[in-house]
Amino acid sequence: MAEKQKTVSLIGAPTDVGASRRGSSMGPEALRVAGIAQALGRLGVPVRDCGNISGPANPSLPPVDGFRHLNEVVQWNHLLHDAVYTELSKGRLPLVLGGDHCLGIGSISAVARRCREQGRLLRVLWLDAHVDFNTAAITPSGNVHGMPVACLCGYGPEKLVRMSGHVPALSSEQIRQVGVRSVDEGEKRLVHEAGIEVFDMRAVDELGMRQVMRSALRDIDDGVHLHVSFDVDFLDPDIAPGVATTVRGGPSYREAQLCMEMLADTGCLSSLDIVELNPAFDVRNQTAELAVDLIESLFGKSTLMGR
């Protein structure tokens, strides 16, 4: 792939402040134990482990005004924004090891900021069981890991929506969501209003993963910055039990592999998040190992002979 030799910077963000269930703060180490750096190295990808960001602890408090731990979420995302932006500015490919999915706000805000500076087109593939388009007014939980897409599209508290220096950080045509199968009632209305393109699991069932990915990647070619935000609950819990927000009926192993292989085929992967891995719910680190297996495919490892 075109970006294969770009150095990958691993950035650990060990927090679960955006979630109600603890444990995703252990995700970065689980991915390291599963050998993510070594797996990329075997593919000839230079890897630089930046270690973990150090941010505020999870205070385990109830929501206030529709948000749980908003101050801590803001702090973590500002820290991550700065770390991701630094690596992008140095010509590296940031790979965020989460942590819960509230981190997508800081990570993608940094990517959007850098792409605007470079005049580069940005496309975001959001692989997730959820649309993550809640707001304080409609959230059933107050958990900010259910709000990152809304914040990136300008629906949210000022400290989060302005993080990229531009509101909104993303326009609706810049993001496509794949694998969705759990949407709150309030989210449905907002997602339609915002014009987000969503390929839910019915689309995958009816069209197949190949056609869904062809549609989601239809305008991604040379010069486009492709950011992949990979929530591990995208996968079916039968193969990936290590998340706190499992939803039955997700992509199978082969569907997920095809998804990653087609992303790799674009040659445009330039930044990546892996989030919501929760070792507290895993079995012998099998979900972390599966995630590493899929990331290998995302970086060009193929199951096809002669490639």
N, C-alpha and C positions, 0 to 999 in steps of 0.2 A: 504494500500500500504506500501511497505517496508520503505519508507522514511517519513511516515506520521507524526511521532513524532519529526522529526527534526525541530528546530525553523526556522520559515520563517522571514527573515529580509526585511522589506519594505524599499526601497531606492528610494526616489523621485529625479527625474532629470528633473526639470522644464525648459526646453529649446526648442526653435524652430529654433536654428541657422542653422540647416541643411536643412531647408525647405524654400520655397519662400512665403508661406502663414502663417500668424501668428496664434497662438492659441493653439498649442499642448503643450506649456509651462504650460497651465492650466490643463493638463491631470492628474497629480498626485493628485491634490485636488479633481477633479471630481471623481476619483476612491475612495478616502477616504470618500467623501460625500455619495457615493453609498454603502459604508459599507464593503469595502474589508477586513479590519482587523476583523470586527465582523463576517463576513461570514466564514472566515477561522477558527476563534475561535469556532464557532458552530460545526465545523467538528472535533474539538479536536486538532487542529493544533496550537501550541504555536506561537505567533506572536510578533515580536519586530519591532516597527516603528522607523527607524533610522532618520526620518525627511528628509529634502530636501538637496541635494548638492547645494552649492552656487557657481555659475560660472559666466562667463562674459555675459553681456546683448547682445541682438540681435541688431547689428548695422544697419540692414536693408540696406545693400549695394549691388550693382550689383556684379556679378562674376569677379574675377581676375584670369587670366591664367587658366580658366576652373573650378575654385572653388569659391563658395560663402562662405564667412566667414571662410576660412580655419583655421586661427589662433584660432578663437573662438571654432570651432569644435574640434580642437586638445586639447584645454584646457578642455573642457567639458568631452571629452573621457578619458583623463588622470585622471581627478578627479573621474570619474565613475569607471575606471579600478581599482584604488586604493581602493575605497569603496567596490566593489564587491570582490576583492581579499581578503580584510580583513575579510569579513563575511565568505567566503569559508574557510579561514585558521582557523577560529574559529568553524568550523563544522556546520555552518548554511546554510540555503538555501536562497540565495539572490533573491529577487523579485523586479526587476527594474520597477518603475512606470514612464513611459516617458510622455512627451518628444517625439521628432521625432526619426526616425529610424537610424539616424547617430550614435546614442548611442549604437547600436549593436556592433560597432567596439570596444569600450572600455569594454563593458560588456563581450563579448565573448572572447576578448583577455585575460581578467583576468581568465576566465574559462579554456581556453586552456593552459595558463601558469600553473595553479594549477593542471590540469590533467597531464601535462608532469612531474611535480614534483612528483606526486603520482604514476606515471606509470599506469594511469587509461585511459581506452578507452573513447573517447568523440564522441558523436553524437549530431548534431544540427538539429532540425526540424524548418524550416523557414516557418511560416504560413503567406502568403502575397499575395496580388494581383499582385505584381511586383517582378522581379528577383533581383533588386537592384545591378546590375552588370555594372553600368556605370563607365566610367573613364573620366578624364579631356579632353581627345582627342575626345570622342564621345558623351558626355553629351549634351542634348539639353537645359539644364537649369543651370548647375553648382551647383545644389543642392546636398549636400553630403548625404542627406537621400536616394538618389538613387544610392549610391556607396558602402554601407557597406560590401556586400558580396564580391565585387571585392577587397576591401582593405583587408579583412580577408584572401583572397586567394592570396594575394601578388601583386595585381594590384592597385597601388596608391602611394601617397606621402610617403616618408620614415618615417615621423613622425607618420603616422597612421599604416603602414604595419608592423613596428617594435615594436609596442606597447606591444606585448606579450613576447618580448625577442627572438622570433623565426620567421623566414620568410619562408613560409607563416604561419600565425597563425593556419589556417585550411588547410587540404588537401581536394581535391574534394570529396573523398569518405566519409568524415566526415559530410557532410551537405546534406540534402534533402529538397527540396522546394515543398510546397503543396498549391494549390489554385491559382496559377499564371494565369493571363489572360490579362496582359498588359506588353509587352516587346518592348523596342525600337530596331530599326533595328541593330544598332551597338552592342547592348547587345546580340542579338541572336548568332552572330558569336563568341563572347568571351565566352559565357556560354558553347557553344559546344566545343570550344577549351579547356576550363578548365575541361570539363567532369562532370559538376554539374548535379546531377539527379533531374529532375524537373517533378513533377506531376501537370500538368496544369488542368484547369477546363474541358477540353475535356476528359482527363483521368478520372476525377471524374464523368462526365456525362456517359461515356461509361462503366466504370468498377464499379462505385459506390464508395462511401467514404470508405466503409468497406475494399474493396480490395486494394484501394489506400493506406490506412493506414497500412494494413498488409504488403504491399510491402515496404513502407517507414520505417517500424519498424522491418524489418525482422531479423536483427542481433543485436537487442537491448535486452539484458538479464542481469542477475545479474552481478554487477560490472561495468556496463557501466554508465557513467555520461551522462544523457540526459538533454540537454539544449533546451528549447522551446523559440523561438523568435516570439512573437505573435503581428503582425501588425494588428490593428483593421480593416484596409481596406481589410483584408482577407475575411471579412464577406460581404454578399450582402448588398448594401446600403439601400434596402427596410427595413431591420431590424436594420441596424447600420448606420444612417445618419451622426453621429458625427465624421467624418474625412474629411480632406481637399482634399484627393486624391481618391475619390470614383470611383469604376469601376463596372459597372453593371455585373450581371451574376455570383456572388460569391456564396459560400455555404449558404444554408438555415439554419434556426435555428437548425433543427434536424441533418443535416449533420455536423454542427459545434459541436453540443453536442456529436455526435458519435465520432468525431475526438478527442475531449477532453477526453472522457471516455476510448477510446483505448490507449491514451497516459498514462492515470492514471493506466490502467491495467498492464503496463510494470513494475510499481513499481520503476522506475529508474529516475523519475524527480528529478533533483538536482539543477537547476537554471532556471530562467524565466525572460523574458522581456515582458512588455505590452507597446506598443508604438503607436504613431500617433492618440491617442484619442484627438479629438479637440472639446471642449465644445462650441466653437463659432459657430459650424455647427450643434450642437446637438439640440434635442427637449426634454426639461424637463429632461435632464440627462439620457435619456433612453439608449443611447449607453454605457455609463459607467455602468449602472445597468445590461445590457446584458453581458458586459465583466466580471463583478463580478460573474454573474450566470454561465458563462462558466468556470471561474477559479475555482469555487466550484467543477464542474465536473472534472476538471483537477487534483484536490486534493482529489478525491475519492468519491464525492457525486454521487450517481447513481439514475437513474429514474426507475431502475428495483427493483421489490419487492424481499425482502429476501437477499439483498446485502448490 
